[in-house]
């Protein structure tokens, strides 16, 4: 069994026999020899194992899946269970963009949202966009940071993802261009081993509107991936990464399984793997975990 196509459903679209047969037929039509299929979680995720397949099989399956409301991950079977998870935080592990939540306090959410969208699409330099947004928040009381932590919404499947991977010996790390006060909180809520984020400059109990250097950007995320792999003595191929923005792309492309999660359109185009519909449990199905394995 050289390859596996993992078909993943969502709340709106359950995996059924018709969809499974479509995957099987597509593999056969593209010179692949289907061996068997097996449920990972009935109605939610199924593995279809096969040998061979033409070079455009993966793209054909992904196009069909996107149109049909499914996600599909096509990869080699060897090494699919990863030893480390590196995850972006905002709009990935949590639903919010915390700078936008901060901007609510000064009535500037719309302006900050616009800058965030452009930065995450890769239209603006991340560091410059971060500084521009932060300058708008000058003199906000630092006490609101802890208050905002309590309003964080954890993404569906995040707790199971981290708990299950850690229970199986994986090292889990948050790598965020957001603020350390929030990565600390989310890491504690979800049980991450480490977390990395940017430090806010606080002066006299207020947000100064300035960043503390160094700023964690796309290059930093890529470097943290390399450092983490070295630290725990694994190859980068043994890592799974997930994120939604342009600053995640280098990290996604360097890892063994880099997944763009409900990502910006420009990021979807660059990523090797996409999850567009399912929640973060999809990262477990992609690694071959079964429903009985979930923690």
C-alpha positions in Angstrom: 0.0 0.0 0.0 2.1 2.8 -1.3 -0.4 5.7 -1.2 -3.5 6.7 0.7 -6.3 9.2 -0.1 -8.1 10.3 3.1 -11.6 11.5 2.3 -12.9 13.8 5.1 -16.4 15.1 5.6 -17.8 18.0 7.7 -20.9 18.9 9.7 -22.6 19.9 6.5 -21.4 16.9 4.4 -21.0 13.4 5.7 -18.9 10.9 3.8 -21.0 8.2 2.2 -20.6 5.2 -0.1 -21.3 7.4 -3.2 -18.4 9.7 -2.3 -16.1 6.8 -1.5 -16.9 5.2 -4.9 -16.1 8.5 -6.6 -12.6 8.5 -5.0 -12.1 4.8 -5.9 -13.2 5.4 -9.5 -11.0 8.5 -9.9 -8.0 6.6 -8.6 -8.7 3.7 -11.1 -9.2 6.2 -14.0 -5.7 7.7 -13.2 -3.7 4.4 -13.4 -4.0 3.7 -9.7 -4.7 0.2 -8.3 -7.1 0.4 -5.3 -6.3 -2.1 -2.6 -9.0 -1.4 0.0 -10.8 1.3 2.0 -11.3 1.5 5.7 -13.3 3.9 8.0 -11.3 6.1 10.4 -14.5 7.5 11.7 -17.8 6.4 10.2 -19.4 9.2 8.3 -16.5 11.5 8.9 -13.3 10.1 7.4 -12.2 7.1 5.4 -8.8 5.9 4.0 -8.6 4.6 0.5 -5.3 2.7 0.0 -3.8 2.4 -3.5 -0.7 1.8 -5.5 0.5 3.8 -8.5 -1.5 6.6 -9.9 -0.8 9.4 -12.5 0.9 12.6 -11.6 -2.3 14.6 -11.8 -4.4 12.2 -9.6 -3.9 14.3 -6.5 -5.1 17.5 -8.2 -8.1 15.8 -9.8 -9.2 14.4 -6.4 -8.7 17.8 -4.7 -10.7 19.6 -7.4 -13.6 17.1 -7.2 -13.6 17.2 -3.3 -13.6 21.0 -3.2 -16.6 21.1 -5.5 -18.4 18.4 -3.6 -17.9 19.9 -0.2 -15.3 17.4 1.0 -11.6 17.6 2.0 -9.1 15.0 0.7 -5.5 14.4 1.6 -3.4 12.3 -0.8 0.0 11.2 0.4 2.4 8.3 0.8 1.4 5.9 3.5 5.0 5.7 4.9 5.6 8.2 7.7 2.1 9.7 7.8 2.0 9.6 11.6 3.9 12.7 12.6 6.1 13.3 15.7 5.6 17.0 16.1 2.8 19.5 15.5 3.5 23.2 14.9 0.3 25.3 14.7 -0.6 28.8 14.0 -3.0 30.2 16.6 -5.4 33.0 15.3 -8.1 31.7 12.8 -6.5 28.3 13.3 -6.5 27.1 16.9 -8.9 29.9 17.9 -11.6 31.6 15.8 -10.6 35.1 16.6 -7.9 37.5 15.3 -6.9 39.1 18.6 -5.8 42.4 17.2 -9.2 42.9 15.8 -10.7 42.1 19.2 -8.4 44.7 20.7 -9.4 47.2 18.0 -13.0 46.9 19.1 -12.2 48.9 22.2 -11.3 52.0 20.1 -13.9 51.5 17.4 -11.3 50.5 14.8 -12.2 46.9 14.1 -13.1 47.5 10.4 -9.8 49.3 9.7 -7.8 46.6 11.5 -9.7 43.8 9.8 -8.9 45.2 6.4 -5.2 45.4 7.2 -5.2 41.8 8.6 -6.9 40.4 5.5 -4.4 42.0 3.2 -1.5 40.8 5.3 -2.8 37.3 5.6 -3.3 37.2 1.8 0.4 38.2 1.4 -0.5 41.7 -0.1 1.3 43.5 2.7 4.6 42.9 4.6 3.6 41.1 7.8 5.9 43.0 10.1 4.9 46.4 8.7 1.2 45.5 8.8 1.5 44.3 12.4 3.2 47.6 13.4 0.5 49.6 11.6 -2.3 47.9 13.4 -0.6 48.0 16.8 0.0 51.8 16.5 -3.8 52.2 16.3 -4.1 50.7 19.8 -1.8 53.1 21.5 -2.7 53.9 25.1 -5.3 51.1 25.5 -5.1 49.8 29.1 -3.1 46.6 29.4 -5.7 45.1 31.7 -7.9 44.4 28.7 -5.5 41.7 27.5 -6.4 39.3 30.3 -10.1 40.1 29.9 -9.9 39.2 26.2 -8.3 35.9 26.9 -11.6 34.8 28.5 -13.4 35.6 25.2 -11.2 33.3 23.1 -13.2 30.6 21.2 -11.3 27.4 20.7 -11.7 25.9 17.2 -13.5 22.6 16.9 -11.2 19.6 17.1 -8.3 21.5 18.5 -8.4 19.9 22.0 -8.7 16.4 20.5 -5.8 17.1 18.0 -3.4 18.2 20.7 -4.4 15.6 23.3 -4.3 12.7 20.9 -1.0 13.6 19.4 0.6 14.2 22.8 -0.8 10.9 24.1 1.1 9.3 21.2 4.4 10.9 22.0 4.2 14.0 19.7 5.7 17.4 20.6 3.2 20.2 20.2 4.1 23.9 19.6 2.1 27.1 19.0 3.9 29.3 16.5 2.0 32.6 16.2 2.5 36.1 14.9 0.1 37.2 17.5 0.9 38.2 21.1 2.5 36.1 23.8 -0.1 36.9 26.3 -2.6 35.1 24.1 -0.4 32.2 23.0 0.4 31.5 26.7 -3.3 31.3 27.5 -4.2 29.1 24.5 -1.2 26.8 25.1 -2.4 26.3 28.7 -6.0 25.6 27.6 -5.0 23.1 25.0 -2.0 21.5 26.6 0.8 22.5 24.2 4.4 21.8 25.1 5.7 25.2 23.9 4.4 28.4 22.5 5.9 31.3 20.6 4.4 34.7 20.0 5.3 38.4 19.8 5.8 40.5 22.9 3.7 43.7 23.4 5.4 46.7 24.8 3.6 47.9 27.9 4.4 51.3 29.4 2.8 52.6 32.6 0.1 50.0 32.4 -0.8 50.9 28.8 -0.1 49.4 25.4 2.5 51.7 23.9 1.6 51.0 20.3 5.1 49.6 19.7 6.5 46.1 19.2 9.3 44.5 21.1 11.9 43.1 18.8 12.5 40.6 17.4 9.1 40.3 15.6 8.0 36.7 14.9 7.2 36.6 11.2 7.1 34.0 8.4 10.9 33.5 8.5 10.7 33.0 12.3 8.0 30.4 11.9 10.1 28.5 9.4 13.1 28.7 11.7 11.2 27.5 14.7 10.1 24.4 12.7 13.8 23.7 12.0 14.8 24.3 15.6 12.0 22.1 17.0 12.9 19.2 14.7 16.6 19.5 15.8 15.6 19.9 19.4 13.7 16.6 19.5 15.9 14.9 17.1 13.5 14.3 14.2 13.5 15.3 10.6 11.3 18.1 9.3 9.5 15.4 7.3 8.3 14.0 10.6 6.4 17.2 11.4 2.8 18.4 10.6 2.1 22.1 10.4 -1.1 24.0 10.1 -2.0 27.7 9.5 -4.2 30.0 7.5 -2.1 33.0 6.5 0.7 34.0 4.1 3.1 34.1 7.0 2.5 30.4 7.5 3.4 29.3 4.0 7.2 28.7 4.4 6.5 26.6 7.5 3.7 24.7 5.7 5.9 23.9 2.7 8.9 22.8 4.7 7.1 20.3 6.9 6.2 16.7 6.1 2.5 17.5 6.1 1.7 21.2 5.8 -2.0 21.9 5.9 -3.6 25.2 5.0 -6.6 25.4 7.3 -9.7 27.3 6.1 -7.0 29.5 4.6 -7.0 32.7 2.6 -7.3 32.1 -1.2 -3.7 33.0 -1.9 -2.5 30.6 0.7 -4.7 27.8 -0.6 -3.0 28.1 -4.0 0.5 27.8 -2.5 -0.2 25.0 0.0 0.4 21.4 -0.8 -2.6 20.3 1.3 -5.8 22.1 2.2 -8.6 21.6 4.7 -11.5 23.8 3.6 -14.5 22.3 5.3 -13.7 20.0 8.3 -12.5 21.0 11.7 -9.1 20.3 13.2 -9.9 16.6 13.8 -9.0 16.4 10.0 -5.3 16.6 11.0 -5.7 13.4 13.0 -7.6 11.6 10.1 -4.8 12.7 7.7 -2.3 10.9 10.0 -4.3 7.7 10.1 -5.7 8.0 13.6 -9.0 6.2 14.2 -12.0 7.5 16.2 -11.1 5.1 19.0 -7.7 6.8 19.3 -9.1 10.2 20.1 -8.5 11.7 23.5 
